[in-house]
Amino acid sequence: MKRLSFLACVAAAALIATTVAFAQIIPPGISRGGSQIIPPPLPPLPPPKIEVPVVPKMDELPRQNYLPPPRPSFSDKVTTCLQEGAAAGLGGSDREAYSRACANSR
């Protein structure tokens, strides 16, 4: 009986020792700094480009590319005047006279 319990203890110790030893095996690739499971980290992003703004000089005038807004056509003027007359509550004939005078004065 003692011998059987001794063999059982030895077998249990052997099983525990093999699982511990198995857990200590290093997979290939880790010793070289990389792993087959974990990909290498991404390279760092490039630094942002910093551009210095142009400083105007004292004797130099700033450039201005100003274009005036396009003038409305006569049809647009009449339409606007008709809408203003209707908003003011003018009737049909009053709105005609108002839109003629309004469109010609603009």
Order of alpha helices (4+ residues) and beta strands (2+ residues): alpha-alpha-alpha
